[in-house]
């Protein structure tokens, strides 16, 4: 076991729902002690401002203004986490700051997460690691997904192959093989749309932020011809590693459907794309453990059970915290970055070799 570092991880995902923050004590290897966690939703105005800079076409001054606001919100969340937990800021040795993804086109060598690491270091008085994904893309990786090494560190005594499915705006899976000689085979990739299409649909049709609990989808009926049209996209025939931008798929395919049937159809797209992903596993996953906001959507969870035909359960079934998991992962990855350890593997992102990354910012005077 190496030296233990106390870190904060900050995550704001492609669902644009808010900031998650978690304290973790870890050696960056197999020792992981999850600590206090909080979540703060974005205000409606910040969420809309973030929507306005997605895709990479926003003017620089608009992007800079949103980045400043986003960073200050993250600093407030750090302060609240420390106050609520009673942990001293002096005990925090590093903050892992993911930032907000605004564009992700790895085939063009582009991945962008806004968030000012230097400003966050000044506001918190603690070292900050951000820009986790760029080094992986520069090494010919997909730049996503990034949590698989943390999933492996938390896998513990699970004896048979299993899958960890994260349903955010985009859905991604980590397949973990049975332990052999103290290690596990790891494969990871984006499966397809997660919540993003569903969220955008109900926002456009009803002005709602999400299909809360999957109630709208449960009142509708999936149009399987539209589901097949989505699944005909060449992305699903590509072998992993592979990754997606939040806005990779259009809403227009569902345009002629009612609000309920459209929600049901897009929910089926999420579940069917997950089922299609399982063809790329070396061995079948005996169970699927679901994290991210999508696990709160009963319609998604039921569709997954029907289409996968095996146990599908929230990660809480094995004692993990689904709302905290990605924030915990970026605390863990920040510690690995400080130690120069790999953050990604050829089997998780397609990078040429195990690749470290992240950019370290120190508060002025340190």
N, C-alpha and C positions, 0 to 999 in steps of 0.2 A: 504494500500500500504506500502511495506517495503522500506528500504533504497535503493536508486538507485545506481548501480555500473556501471562504464564504462568499457567495456571489448572488447577485440579483439578475434574473432574466426578465426581459420585457418583450412582449409579443403583441403585435397588432396584425391580424390576418386579413386574407382577401375578402372575408365577409364584411369588412368595414364596420364591425360591431363595437369595437372599443379596444382598450389596453388591458392585458393581463400581466401581472407582475408576481414573481415568486422568488423566495429565498431558498437557495440550495447550498448545502455543504458537500463538497466533493473533491476527490483527488483527480478528477478528469478521466478516471479509468472505470473500475467496477464499484468503487465506493460512492454511494449517492444517498444523501439524507435530505429529502424534501422538507422544507420548512414552511413558514407562513406564506399565504397567497391572498391577493385581492384582485378584483376585476372592476374596471370603471368603463361604463359605456361612453362612446363618443356623444357629444351633443349633436342635435340634428344639423346645426349649422356647420360644424366641423366635418361631419359625414358628407354633407353635400359639397363642401369645399374639396374634400378628398376625391369625390367622384369627378369633380371638374378638372382634376389634373391626371386622371388615369389615361394611359395610352401613350404618353410621351409627347403630346402635341401642345401642352400648355406653355404660355409665355414664361420666360425665366423669372420675371418679377412675381408673377402669380404663384409659381412653384415655390419660390423662396419664402413668400409670405405664409403659405400653407405649411412648409417645412418648419418654420419658426414656431407656428402655433402648435404643431404636432409635437415638437420637441419639448415645449414648455408643459404640455399636458403630461407627457411621460415623466418629466421632473416632478410634477405635482403628485403623480401616482407613486413614485419612489418615496417621496416625503410621507404620503399617507400610509404606505406599507410599513415604513419604519415606525411611525407613530403608533399604528394599530398593533404592531407586533412587540413593541418595546425593545427592538434591536437598535443598537447605536449605529449611526452612520459610519463611525470609525471601525466597526467590525466588518463592514463590507469592503472586500478587497478588489472587486471588479463588478461592473455592470455590463451585461450582454444586452445590447440594444439592436433589435432586429430592424426597426423602422417599418414604414408602410410601403409595400410593393406598389409601384405605379406603372411599371411595364416590365414584361418578362418575355424576351425573344432570344433564347439562347442560340438558336441556329444563326442569328445575326451577331452573336457575341454581346447581347444586351441583356442586362438585368439591372433594375434600378429600384432601390429602396430609399425613400426619402427619410430624413432624420439626421439632425446635425450632431454628430458625436462630440465635437469640440464644445458646443454649447451645453450639451447635457453634462459633460464633465465639469464645466464651470458651475452649472446650476446645482449639481449634487455634491460637488467637491470630491468625487470618487473617479478612479480610472474607468474608462468606458471602452468597450470593444464593439465596433459596428462594422458595416460593410462585409458581412460574412460571406456573401455569395460570389463576389466578383472574381476571386482567385480561382474558384472552381470553374467558372465559365471560361476564364483565361486558359485553363488546363483542359479545354474541350469538354467540360462537363455541362450538364443541364442546369446547374445552379439550384436544383431542387430534386427531391425533398431533402430537408436538412436534419430532421429529427431521428433518423434510423439508428445512429450510433447511441443515442440516448435510450431509445427503445431497447436496444440490445443490452445496454448496461442495466436496465431495470428488469430484464426478462427473468432473472432469478432461476428458480427450479423448474420452470416450464419444460417438460420433457419431450413433447412432440411438436412438430411444426405448427406455427400459428401465425395469424396475420393481425397487424395493428392498422386499422383503417382510420385515417383522420379526415373528417368531413368538415372542411371549411368552405370558403368560396369555391375552391378547387378541392377535389378529393385526392388523397394519396395513400398508398399502402406500403407498409414494411412487412415483408415476409421473413420470418426468422426460423431457421432450420433447427432440428434437434441438436442439443449440445454434443460436440465431439471433441475430445481432447481439450476441454475447457473453452472451446470457441464455438460460435454459431455461424453458419452461412447466412448472409444478409443480402436481400434483394429489395430494391425500393423504386417506386416510380409514381407519377401522377396517373390515376385511373381515368379521370375525366371530370366533368362538372360535379361540383358538390352542391353547395347551397346557392351559388351565384345566380344561376339561371332561374331558380325558383324565386329567390329574393327579387330579382329584376322583374319577373313576371307579375308578382303580386303588387309590387310598387307601381308598375305601369298601369295595371288594370284596376287596382283598388286603392292605391295610395298608401299601402301598408309596408312596413319595413321588412316583414318576413311572413311566411305561413306558420304562424305560431302553433307549435305542437303538431303540425301537419294536418290541422283540422280542415283546411280548404281542400287539400288533396284527397282527404278521406271522403269528402262529399262528392268527389268527381270520379270519372272513369278514364283510365289511360287510353289514348289512341295509339295502338301498337304500330300503325303505319308511320306515325310521326316519330315514335321511338326508334324504329328501324332507320328512318331517314337520318336521325342524329348519329346512330351507330354505324352508318355507312361512311362516316368521315374517315379519311386515311389514317388519322391519328391512332385509331383503335387497332389497325393492322400492323403498326410499327412495333417492333420488339423493344422492350425497355433496355436500358434506362431511357426515360422520356419525361417531359414536363410540359405544362400548359400555362398560358396566360389566363387570367381571370375571364377575359372577354373573348376567348377563342371561338365560342359557339354563338350563333345568332338566336334571338328570340323568334324571328319571323316564321320559323317552321311551325310554330304552334299558333300562329296568328288567328286562324279561323275557329279556335276552340273557345268554349266558355271559360270563365275564370276558374271554376272548379276543375273542369276537364284539363285545362292547360296546366294547372298545378299538379294534378295527378300524373299527367304525361311527363312533365319535367322531373318529377320525383322518380318515375319509372326509368327515365334516362340515366339518372344518377345511379340507381340500383343496377340496371343492366350493364352499365359500363364497368361497375365494380365486378360483377359476375364475369364479364368478358376478360377482365384482368387476370383472373385466376389461371387462365391457360398458360401463363408465363411462369408459374411457380414450378420449381424442380420437383416438389411433392405437394400433394393437396394440403391445405391448411385445415386442421381439425376443428379450429374455432376461429372466429373473427371477433376481435375486441375493438370497439368503436370509440373514438375520441373526437373532440371538436364539437362545434355547435349542432351538427347534424344528428348527434345521438339523442338530442332532445326532441327530434321530429319523429313522432310515432309512425307516420306514414312511410318515411324513409326506412326506419328500422324494420317495419313489417315487410316492405318490399324487398329488403335485403334478405330477410329470412326465407321468403318465398323463392327468390331467385338463386340463392346460394345453397340452400338445402342442408346447411349445417348450423351449429350453434352461432348465434350472433348476439353479442351482449355488450353493454357499456364497459369501458375499461375499469370502472369501479368494481367489477366482479373480481378483479385480482388485486384490489387495493390501490390502484392508481387514481389520480384525480384528473378527470377528463378536461375540466375547465382550466387546469393549471399546467397541463402536460407540456404544451409548446413553450410556455414561459420558462418552465423548469429546464427544458432542453436548451434554451439559449443561455441560461446561466451555466449549464454544464459545458456547452460549446465555447463560451467565453473563457472558461478555465483551460480547456484544451488549447484554445488559441494562444493564451499566455505561455503555455508549455511547449508550443510548436508541434502539437500532436495533430494528426489528421482530423478533419471535420467531415470529409466525404471520402468515399471509396469508388473505384471503378464500377462496382456492382450496385451502387446507390444513385450515382449521377452520371456515370460514363466518363468521369475524368480519367486522364491517362494513367495516373498513379494516385495512391492515397495522398490527399491534398489538404494542407492546413489553410488558414485564411483569417480574415478579420483585420481590422485596423484599430490600433490602440491610441486612445486620446488620454492625456494626463491633464488634470486641472493645472492652471497656470501656477507656477511656483513649486511644482513637484518635480 
